[in-house]
Amino acid sequence: MSSSPSLRIVIATRESRLALWQAEHVRSLLAKLGHQVELLGMTTRGDQILDRSLSKVGGKGLFVKELEVALEEGRADIAVHSLKDVPMDLPEGFVLACVMEREDPRDAFVSNRYATLAAVPDGGVIGTSSLRRTVLLRALRPDLRIEPLRGNLDTRLRKLDEGQYDGIVLAAAGLIRLGLAERIRAVFDPVAMRPAAGQGALGIEVRADRQDLIEALAPLAHAPTWQAVTAERAVSRGMGGSCSMPLAAFAQWDGTALQLDAAWGATEGPGPLVMATGRATVTNVADADALGQEVVARLRAGGAH
């Protein structure tokens, strides 16, 4: 049981299968701490617009806005997000109250025909709507055709199974969480295919004035993950990060030192990737943020803008 008093908590969540799994996961953890928890399922603009890439219609914040309105109006108390979908700067009056322990942060190669990306023949079709994945895939295999792929996880897998693609690239974490790990043919090395900031981690957003909820969520927080994703998100923030920019940032621990690898690509046409790395002893989020800013300076010095 939690030391904080028992609360009635409503979780605002998207209604995709993965979002509901994430919300149910948080509900069960909070219930074990003695809280009464229910879900408020919602459809967001990001779920509704499937014919255009997110970078063209307003970015990943489209998955978050309606949930924040529910918090603002008091219809819900907390919102559970995939952290890579959360804008780098939250609206005034909202805070990230908790970052939970990370699942596998890597990208996964999923295919019914080929065991690895390297096995796909010249001219093969790979599906993704992530600009980050697109530029990194082009760097790895410039001979392949990278085609758009939108929709929730099940929709993307269905399009693959219908034969529209030779392979698709998805976050390993989502497949693992939904019990679909057997669909993963290979996981990418996180330095060759650097993940998005926050990939694999769950963040819980609340209104800044809800100190009761911030205290109730404290037992769910995982400090090493929080510090790692803080460094990653500092890179995105420093580069004006949005999903209209091909930008990767991935931090991993080596003892008390945090190593942060980032990559930036130009949106207009093929061009060289700018890579930057930083390493520092990190004991709190301020240290992590400083490491992120150091890597931003290195990216900019290398020609990223």
BALOBA-1460 file (C-alpha; in Angstrom, 3 decimals):
// residues 305
<rec num="1" residu="m" x="0.000" y="0.000" z="0.000"/>
<rec num="2" residu="s" x="1.097" y="3.552" z="-0.695"/>
<rec num="3" residu="s" x="1.877" y="5.970" z="2.148"/>
<rec num="4" residu="s" x="-0.190" y="8.606" z="0.291"/>
<rec num="5" residu="p" x="-3.973" y="8.563" z="0.955"/>
<rec num="6" residu="s" x="-6.210" y="6.446" z="-1.266"/>
<rec num="7" residu="l" x="-7.471" y="8.441" z="-4.258"/>
<rec num="8" residu="r" x="-10.096" y="7.987" z="-6.950"/>
<rec num="9" residu="i" x="-8.140" y="8.438" z="-10.181"/>
<rec num="10" residu="v" x="-9.480" y="8.645" z="-13.741"/>
<rec num="11" residu="i" x="-6.932" y="7.908" z="-16.484"/>
<rec num="12" residu="a" x="-7.430" y="9.641" z="-19.852"/>
<rec num="13" residu="t" x="-6.203" y="7.363" z="-22.627"/>
<rec num="14" residu="r" x="-6.321" y="6.955" z="-26.378"/>
<rec num="15" residu="e" x="-8.378" y="3.943" z="-27.445"/>
<rec num="16" residu="s" x="-5.767" y="2.145" z="-29.551"/>
<rec num="17" residu="r" x="-4.930" y="-1.315" z="-28.259"/>
<rec num="18" residu="l" x="-1.425" y="-0.224" z="-27.238"/>
<rec num="19" residu="a" x="-2.616" y="2.939" z="-25.452"/>
<rec num="20" residu="l" x="-5.240" y="0.897" z="-23.563"/>
<rec num="21" residu="w" x="-2.596" y="-1.650" z="-22.559"/>
<rec num="22" residu="q" x="-0.442" y="1.191" z="-21.200"/>
<rec num="23" residu="a" x="-3.361" y="2.697" z="-19.268"/>
<rec num="24" residu="e" x="-4.381" y="-0.719" z="-17.878"/>
<rec num="25" residu="h" x="-0.764" y="-1.307" z="-16.802"/>
<rec num="26" residu="v" x="-0.759" y="1.959" z="-14.846"/>
<rec num="27" residu="r" x="-4.235" y="1.226" z="-13.455"/>
<rec num="28" residu="s" x="-3.111" y="-2.125" z="-12.066"/>
<rec num="29" residu="l" x="-0.006" y="-0.619" z="-10.429"/>
<rec num="30" residu="l" x="-2.041" y="2.181" z="-8.830"/>
<rec num="31" residu="a" x="-4.707" y="-0.295" z="-7.666"/>
<rec num="32" residu="k" x="-1.985" y="-2.306" z="-5.901"/>
<rec num="33" residu="l" x="-1.110" y="0.923" z="-4.058"/>
<rec num="34" residu="g" x="-4.711" y="1.147" z="-2.823"/>
<rec num="35" residu="h" x="-6.177" y="3.688" z="-5.269"/>
<rec num="36" residu="q" x="-9.510" y="3.375" z="-7.091"/>
<rec num="37" residu="v" x="-8.816" y="3.774" z="-10.791"/>
<rec num="38" residu="e" x="-10.951" y="3.890" z="-13.927"/>
<rec num="39" residu="l" x="-10.244" y="4.650" z="-17.588"/>
<rec num="40" residu="l" x="-11.678" y="7.360" z="-19.825"/>
<rec num="41" residu="g" x="-11.128" y="6.258" z="-23.438"/>
<rec num="42" residu="m" x="-10.794" y="9.025" z="-26.037"/>
<rec num="43" residu="t" x="-10.100" y="9.342" z="-29.771"/>
<rec num="44" residu="t" x="-7.510" y="11.992" z="-30.609"/>
<rec num="45" residu="r" x="-6.884" y="13.962" z="-33.797"/>
<rec num="46" residu="g" x="-3.725" y="11.921" z="-34.303"/>
<rec num="47" residu="d" x="-5.850" y="8.754" z="-34.383"/>
<rec num="48" residu="q" x="-8.346" y="10.266" z="-36.842"/>
<rec num="49" residu="i" x="-5.931" y="11.641" z="-39.482"/>
<rec num="50" residu="l" x="-4.431" y="8.620" z="-41.213"/>
<rec num="51" residu="d" x="-3.961" y="9.829" z="-44.789"/>
<rec num="52" residu="r" x="-1.130" y="12.276" z="-44.096"/>
<rec num="53" residu="s" x="2.136" y="12.094" z="-42.180"/>
<rec num="54" residu="l" x="2.114" y="13.573" z="-38.675"/>
<rec num="55" residu="s" x="4.811" y="16.056" z="-39.663"/>
<rec num="56" residu="k" x="2.355" y="17.620" z="-42.146"/>
<rec num="57" residu="v" x="-0.667" y="17.930" z="-39.844"/>
<rec num="58" residu="g" x="0.661" y="19.234" z="-36.549"/>
<rec num="59" residu="g" x="3.017" y="16.672" z="-35.078"/>
<rec num="60" residu="k" x="2.774" y="14.154" z="-32.291"/>
<rec num="61" residu="g" x="1.034" y="16.625" z="-30.003"/>
<rec num="62" residu="l" x="-2.113" y="15.594" z="-31.890"/>
<rec num="63" residu="f" x="-2.100" y="12.433" z="-29.759"/>
<rec num="64" residu="v" x="-1.939" y="14.429" z="-26.522"/>
<rec num="65" residu="k" x="-4.131" y="17.550" z="-26.821"/>
<rec num="66" residu="e" x="-7.570" y="15.992" z="-26.215"/>
<rec num="67" residu="l" x="-6.231" y="14.157" z="-23.170"/>
<rec num="68" residu="e" x="-4.924" y="17.454" z="-21.750"/>
<rec num="69" residu="v" x="-8.338" y="19.061" z="-22.288"/>
<rec num="70" residu="a" x="-9.891" y="16.229" z="-20.225"/>
<rec num="71" residu="l" x="-7.380" y="16.953" z="-17.432"/>
<rec num="72" residu="e" x="-8.054" y="20.690" z="-17.634"/>
<rec num="73" residu="e" x="-11.832" y="20.192" z="-17.420"/>
<rec num="74" residu="g" x="-11.547" y="17.729" z="-14.524"/>
<rec num="75" residu="r" x="-13.018" y="14.794" z="-16.474"/>
<rec num="76" residu="a" x="-9.753" y="12.920" z="-15.919"/>
<rec num="77" residu="d" x="-6.912" y="13.150" z="-13.409"/>
<rec num="78" residu="i" x="-3.906" y="11.712" z="-15.229"/>
<rec num="79" residu="a" x="-2.930" y="10.920" z="-18.820"/>
<rec num="80" residu="v" x="-0.631" y="8.036" z="-19.736"/>
<rec num="81" residu="h" x="1.517" y="8.657" z="-22.813"/>
<rec num="82" residu="s" x="4.183" y="6.931" z="-24.857"/>
<rec num="83" residu="l" x="6.878" y="9.462" z="-24.032"/>
<rec num="84" residu="k" x="8.067" y="9.725" z="-27.634"/>
<rec num="85" residu="d" x="4.611" y="11.162" z="-28.492"/>
<rec num="86" residu="v" x="4.801" y="13.910" z="-25.854"/>
<rec num="87" residu="p" x="5.847" y="17.397" z="-27.075"/>
<rec num="88" residu="m" x="9.116" y="18.619" z="-25.560"/>
<rec num="89" residu="d" x="7.419" y="21.541" z="-23.800"/>
<rec num="90" residu="l" x="4.091" y="20.911" z="-22.077"/>
<rec num="91" residu="p" x="1.417" y="23.630" z="-21.993"/>
<rec num="92" residu="e" x="1.457" y="25.938" z="-18.986"/>
<rec num="93" residu="g" x="-0.230" y="24.310" z="-16.002"/>
<rec num="94" residu="f" x="0.790" y="20.728" z="-16.879"/>
<rec num="95" residu="v" x="3.740" y="18.622" z="-15.687"/>
<rec num="96" residu="l" x="5.221" y="15.226" z="-16.308"/>
<rec num="97" residu="a" x="4.658" y="13.729" z="-12.859"/>
<rec num="98" residu="c" x="6.252" y="10.371" z="-13.491"/>
<rec num="99" residu="v" x="8.433" y="8.510" z="-15.979"/>
<rec num="100" residu="m" x="8.237" y="4.737" z="-15.605"/>
<rec num="101" residu="e" x="10.878" y="2.073" z="-16.219"/>
<rec num="102" residu="r" x="11.659" y="1.733" z="-19.889"/>
<rec num="103" residu="e" x="10.808" y="-1.231" z="-22.092"/>
<rec num="104" residu="d" x="13.204" y="-2.135" z="-24.956"/>
<rec num="105" residu="p" x="13.919" y="1.262" z="-26.626"/>
<rec num="106" residu="r" x="15.120" y="-0.151" z="-29.960"/>
<rec num="107" residu="d" x="13.472" y="-0.204" z="-33.371"/>
<rec num="108" residu="a" x="12.351" y="-3.574" z="-34.699"/>
<rec num="109" residu="f" x="12.388" y="-4.975" z="-38.235"/>
<rec num="110" residu="v" x="9.158" y="-6.851" z="-39.001"/>
<rec num="111" residu="s" x="8.783" y="-8.869" z="-42.189"/>
<rec num="112" residu="n" x="7.026" y="-11.987" z="-43.475"/>
<rec num="113" residu="r" x="9.686" y="-12.487" z="-46.160"/>
<rec num="114" residu="y" x="13.107" y="-11.490" z="-44.841"/>
<rec num="115" residu="a" x="14.991" y="-12.147" z="-41.607"/>
<rec num="116" residu="t" x="16.850" y="-8.833" z="-41.571"/>
<rec num="117" residu="l" x="16.932" y="-5.490" z="-43.358"/>
<rec num="118" residu="a" x="20.173" y="-6.591" z="-45.027"/>
<rec num="119" residu="a" x="18.349" y="-9.545" z="-46.622"/>
<rec num="120" residu="v" x="15.806" y="-7.323" z="-48.438"/>
<rec num="121" residu="p" x="16.751" y="-7.174" z="-52.154"/>
<rec num="122" residu="d" x="17.528" y="-3.937" z="-54.011"/>
<rec num="123" residu="g" x="14.363" y="-1.915" z="-54.607"/>
<rec num="124" residu="g" x="12.484" y="-3.590" z="-51.753"/>
<rec num="125" residu="v" x="9.702" y="-1.593" z="-50.073"/>
<rec num="126" residu="i" x="10.022" y="-0.698" z="-46.381"/>
<rec num="127" residu="g" x="7.168" y="1.030" z="-44.541"/>
<rec num="128" residu="t" x="7.479" y="3.823" z="-41.990"/>
<rec num="129" residu="s" x="6.050" y="7.304" z="-41.570"/>
<rec num="130" residu="s" x="8.792" y="8.425" z="-39.183"/>
<rec num="131" residu="l" x="11.162" y="10.969" z="-40.727"/>
<rec num="132" residu="r" x="13.821" y="9.788" z="-38.272"/>
<rec num="133" residu="r" x="13.503" y="6.175" z="-39.399"/>
<rec num="134" residu="t" x="13.365" y="7.263" z="-43.048"/>
<rec num="135" residu="v" x="16.704" y="9.095" z="-42.982"/>
<rec num="136" residu="l" x="18.396" y="6.384" z="-40.912"/>
<rec num="137" residu="l" x="17.083" y="3.629" z="-43.210"/>
<rec num="138" residu="r" x="18.317" y="5.555" z="-46.256"/>
<rec num="139" residu="a" x="21.753" y="5.807" z="-44.644"/>
<rec num="140" residu="l" x="21.777" y="2.042" z="-44.040"/>
<rec num="141" residu="r" x="20.184" y="0.998" z="-47.363"/>
<rec num="142" residu="p" x="19.993" y="3.781" z="-49.978"/>
<rec num="143" residu="d" x="18.793" y="1.235" z="-52.570"/>
<rec num="144" residu="l" x="15.452" y="0.562" z="-50.837"/>
<rec num="145" residu="r" x="12.115" y="2.322" z="-51.367"/>
<rec num="146" residu="i" x="10.865" y="3.868" z="-48.115"/>
<rec num="147" residu="e" x="7.067" y="4.254" z="-48.292"/>
<rec num="148" residu="p" x="4.611" y="5.921" z="-45.841"/>
<rec num="149" residu="l" x="2.892" y="3.751" z="-43.225"/>
<rec num="150" residu="r" x="0.320" y="5.278" z="-40.834"/>
<rec num="151" residu="g" x="-2.209" y="3.775" z="-38.459"/>
<rec num="152" residu="n" x="-2.083" y="2.038" z="-35.098"/>
<rec num="153" residu="l" x="0.087" y="-1.021" z="-34.543"/>
<rec num="154" residu="d" x="-2.530" y="-3.538" z="-35.684"/>
<rec num="155" residu="t" x="-3.256" y="-1.525" z="-38.846"/>
<rec num="156" residu="r" x="0.442" y="-1.381" z="-39.732"/>
<rec num="157" residu="l" x="0.843" y="-5.129" z="-39.255"/>
<rec num="158" residu="r" x="-2.275" y="-5.789" z="-41.368"/>
<rec num="159" residu="k" x="-0.855" y="-3.688" z="-44.231"/>
<rec num="160" residu="l" x="2.366" y="-5.714" z="-44.030"/>
<rec num="161" residu="d" x="0.405" y="-8.997" z="-44.020"/>
<rec num="162" residu="e" x="-1.551" y="-7.845" z="-47.088"/>
<rec num="163" residu="g" x="1.754" y="-7.697" z="-48.970"/>
<rec num="164" residu="q" x="2.004" y="-3.919" z="-49.328"/>
<rec num="165" residu="y" x="5.557" y="-3.920" z="-47.923"/>
<rec num="166" residu="d" x="8.585" y="-6.210" z="-47.842"/>
<rec num="167" residu="g" x="9.169" y="-5.109" z="-44.272"/>
<rec num="168" residu="i" x="8.185" y="-2.414" z="-41.800"/>
<rec num="169" residu="v" x="9.980" y="-0.739" z="-38.903"/>
<rec num="170" residu="l" x="8.197" y="-0.388" z="-35.547"/>
<rec num="171" residu="a" x="9.154" y="0.308" z="-31.940"/>
<rec num="172" residu="a" x="10.079" y="-2.977" z="-30.268"/>
<rec num="173" residu="a" x="8.404" y="-1.821" z="-27.039"/>
<rec num="174" residu="g" x="4.897" y="-1.705" z="-28.514"/>
<rec num="175" residu="l" x="5.186" y="-5.194" z="-29.992"/>
<rec num="176" residu="i" x="6.508" y="-6.599" z="-26.704"/>
<rec num="177" residu="r" x="3.778" y="-4.931" z="-24.638"/>
<rec num="178" residu="l" x="1.020" y="-6.367" z="-26.831"/>
<rec num="179" residu="g" x="2.463" y="-9.883" z="-26.739"/>
<rec num="180" residu="l" x="3.607" y="-9.648" z="-30.379"/>
<rec num="181" residu="a" x="7.339" y="-10.110" z="-29.807"/>
<rec num="182" residu="e" x="7.283" y="-13.128" z="-32.147"/>
<rec num="183" residu="r" x="6.610" y="-10.711" z="-35.051"/>
<rec num="184" residu="i" x="10.062" y="-9.168" z="-34.541"/>
<rec num="185" residu="r" x="12.523" y="-10.642" z="-37.073"/>
<rec num="186" residu="a" x="15.446" y="-8.500" z="-35.887"/>
<rec num="187" residu="v" x="16.126" y="-5.535" z="-33.633"/>
<rec num="188" residu="f" x="18.336" y="-2.731" z="-34.880"/>
<rec num="189" residu="d" x="21.561" y="-1.805" z="-33.138"/>
<rec num="190" residu="p" x="20.621" y="1.415" z="-31.302"/>
<rec num="191" residu="v" x="23.744" y="3.206" z="-32.540"/>
<rec num="192" residu="a" x="23.186" y="2.324" z="-36.217"/>
<rec num="193" residu="m" x="19.422" y="3.015" z="-35.928"/>
<rec num="194" residu="r" x="19.233" y="5.538" z="-33.107"/>
<rec num="195" residu="p" x="15.826" y="5.581" z="-31.364"/>
<rec num="196" residu="a" x="13.564" y="8.586" z="-30.903"/>
<rec num="197" residu="a" x="13.828" y="10.567" z="-27.665"/>
<rec num="198" residu="g" x="11.801" y="8.770" z="-25.003"/>
<rec num="199" residu="q" x="11.130" y="5.659" z="-27.101"/>
<rec num="200" residu="g" x="10.005" y="2.702" z="-24.975"/>
<rec num="201" residu="a" x="9.230" y="4.829" z="-21.901"/>
<rec num="202" residu="l" x="5.832" y="5.760" z="-20.456"/>
<rec num="203" residu="g" x="5.204" y="9.225" z="-19.019"/>
<rec num="204" residu="i" x="2.284" y="10.287" z="-16.842"/>
<rec num="205" residu="e" x="1.001" y="13.853" z="-17.200"/>
<rec num="206" residu="v" x="-1.047" y="15.731" z="-14.590"/>
<rec num="207" residu="r" x="-2.138" y="19.271" z="-13.878"/>
<rec num="208" residu="a" x="0.677" y="21.062" z="-12.063"/>
<rec num="209" residu="d" x="-1.629" y="21.955" z="-9.149"/>
<rec num="210" residu="r" x="-2.427" y="18.299" z="-8.335"/>
<rec num="211" residu="q" x="0.215" y="17.687" z="-5.686"/>
<rec num="212" residu="d" x="-1.879" y="14.776" z="-4.365"/>
<rec num="213" residu="l" x="-1.482" y="12.951" z="-7.683"/>
<rec num="214" residu="i" x="2.212" y="13.806" z="-7.978"/>
<rec num="215" residu="e" x="2.759" y="12.150" z="-4.578"/>
<rec num="216" residu="a" x="0.564" y="9.155" z="-5.464"/>
<rec num="217" residu="l" x="2.524" y="8.554" z="-8.688"/>
<rec num="218" residu="a" x="5.980" y="8.818" z="-7.070"/>
<rec num="219" residu="p" x="6.270" y="5.043" z="-6.372"/>
<rec num="220" residu="l" x="5.835" y="4.318" z="-10.106"/>
<rec num="221" residu="a" x="8.752" y="6.537" z="-11.164"/>
<rec num="222" residu="h" x="12.072" y="5.044" z="-12.304"/>
<rec num="223" residu="a" x="14.911" y="7.535" z="-11.782"/>
<rec num="224" residu="p" x="17.445" y="5.995" z="-14.246"/>
<rec num="225" residu="t" x="14.862" y="6.054" z="-17.056"/>
<rec num="226" residu="w" x="13.711" y="9.560" z="-16.124"/>
<rec num="227" residu="q" x="17.265" y="10.891" z="-16.260"/>
<rec num="228" residu="a" x="18.047" y="9.110" z="-19.558"/>
<rec num="229" residu="v" x="14.921" y="10.413" z="-21.314"/>
<rec num="230" residu="t" x="15.510" y="13.897" z="-19.878"/>
<rec num="231" residu="a" x="18.868" y="13.969" z="-21.689"/>
<rec num="232" residu="e" x="17.231" y="12.729" z="-24.899"/>
<rec num="233" residu="r" x="14.373" y="15.221" z="-24.714"/>
<rec num="234" residu="a" x="16.866" y="18.050" z="-24.061"/>
<rec num="235" residu="v" x="18.379" y="17.247" z="-27.470"/>
<rec num="236" residu="s" x="14.959" y="17.443" z="-29.131"/>
<rec num="237" residu="r" x="14.096" y="20.658" z="-27.306"/>
<rec num="238" residu="g" x="17.451" y="22.240" z="-28.182"/>
<rec num="239" residu="m" x="16.947" y="21.413" z="-31.868"/>
<rec num="240" residu="g" x="13.388" y="22.779" z="-31.842"/>
<rec num="241" residu="g" x="12.379" y="19.123" z="-31.882"/>
<rec num="242" residu="s" x="9.201" y="18.034" z="-33.554"/>
<rec num="243" residu="c" x="8.272" y="15.106" z="-35.747"/>
<rec num="244" residu="s" x="8.873" y="17.333" z="-38.788"/>
<rec num="245" residu="m" x="12.611" y="16.972" z="-38.093"/>
<rec num="246" residu="p" x="14.570" y="13.737" z="-38.585"/>
<rec num="247" residu="l" x="16.211" y="13.634" z="-35.153"/>
<rec num="248" residu="a" x="17.283" y="10.726" z="-32.968"/>
<rec num="249" residu="a" x="18.529" y="10.795" z="-29.385"/>
<rec num="250" residu="f" x="19.327" y="7.765" z="-27.256"/>
<rec num="251" residu="a" x="20.926" y="7.641" z="-23.795"/>
<rec num="252" residu="q" x="22.193" y="4.537" z="-22.060"/>
<rec num="253" residu="w" x="23.863" y="3.937" z="-18.728"/>
<rec num="254" residu="d" x="27.401" y="2.699" z="-18.108"/>
<rec num="255" residu="g" x="27.644" y="2.624" z="-14.332"/>
<rec num="256" residu="t" x="26.978" y="6.189" z="-13.119"/>
<rec num="257" residu="a" x="27.910" y="7.629" z="-16.516"/>
<rec num="258" residu="l" x="25.234" y="8.349" z="-19.107"/>
<rec num="259" residu="q" x="26.214" y="8.116" z="-22.784"/>
<rec num="260" residu="l" x="24.020" y="10.113" z="-25.179"/>
<rec num="261" residu="d" x="24.101" y="9.464" z="-28.942"/>
<rec num="262" residu="a" x="22.198" y="11.731" z="-31.332"/>
<rec num="263" residu="a" x="21.701" y="11.949" z="-35.090"/>
<rec num="264" residu="w" x="20.195" y="14.672" z="-37.291"/>
<rec num="265" residu="g" x="19.280" y="14.561" z="-40.976"/>
<rec num="266" residu="a" x="18.071" y="17.169" z="-43.450"/>
<rec num="267" residu="t" x="14.400" y="16.928" z="-44.431"/>
<rec num="268" residu="e" x="14.955" y="18.089" z="-47.993"/>
<rec num="269" residu="g" x="16.470" y="15.285" z="-50.025"/>
<rec num="270" residu="p" x="19.262" y="12.883" z="-49.150"/>
<rec num="271" residu="g" x="22.216" y="14.342" z="-47.341"/>
<rec num="272" residu="p" x="24.814" y="13.386" z="-44.764"/>
<rec num="273" residu="l" x="23.692" y="12.496" z="-41.266"/>
<rec num="274" residu="v" x="25.177" y="14.634" z="-38.501"/>
<rec num="275" residu="m" x="26.152" y="12.484" z="-35.507"/>
<rec num="276" residu="a" x="27.097" y="13.634" z="-32.015"/>
<rec num="277" residu="t" x="27.905" y="11.864" z="-28.758"/>
<rec num="278" residu="g" x="28.310" y="13.019" z="-25.180"/>
<rec num="279" residu="r" x="29.059" y="11.308" z="-21.880"/>
<rec num="280" residu="a" x="28.816" y="12.555" z="-18.306"/>
<rec num="281" residu="t" x="28.331" y="11.449" z="-14.732"/>
<rec num="282" residu="v" x="24.632" y="12.053" z="-14.087"/>
<rec num="283" residu="t" x="22.974" y="11.986" z="-10.672"/>
<rec num="284" residu="n" x="19.826" y="14.059" z="-11.307"/>
<rec num="285" residu="v" x="17.653" y="15.490" z="-14.092"/>
<rec num="286" residu="a" x="19.595" y="18.771" z="-14.126"/>
<rec num="287" residu="d" x="22.802" y="16.854" z="-14.973"/>
<rec num="288" residu="a" x="20.901" y="14.959" z="-17.667"/>
<rec num="289" residu="d" x="19.523" y="18.148" z="-19.172"/>
<rec num="290" residu="a" x="23.022" y="19.676" z="-19.258"/>
<rec num="291" residu="l" x="24.336" y="16.594" z="-21.095"/>
<rec num="292" residu="g" x="21.569" y="16.989" z="-23.662"/>
<rec num="293" residu="q" x="22.458" y="20.647" z="-24.229"/>
<rec num="294" residu="e" x="26.127" y="19.704" z="-24.679"/>
<rec num="295" residu="v" x="25.162" y="17.221" z="-27.426"/>
<rec num="296" residu="v" x="22.956" y="19.872" z="-29.103"/>
<rec num="297" residu="a" x="26.013" y="22.155" z="-29.315"/>
<rec num="298" residu="r" x="27.978" y="19.327" z="-30.959"/>
<rec num="299" residu="l" x="25.182" y="18.635" z="-33.456"/>
<rec num="300" residu="r" x="25.045" y="22.317" z="-34.398"/>
<rec num="301" residu="a" x="28.829" y="22.471" z="-34.709"/>
<rec num="302" residu="g" x="28.563" y="19.529" z="-37.103"/>
<rec num="303" residu="g" x="26.105" y="21.356" z="-39.347"/>
<rec num="304" residu="a" x="22.712" y="20.399" z="-37.886"/>
<rec num="305" residu="h" x="20.163" y="23.206" z="-37.815"/>
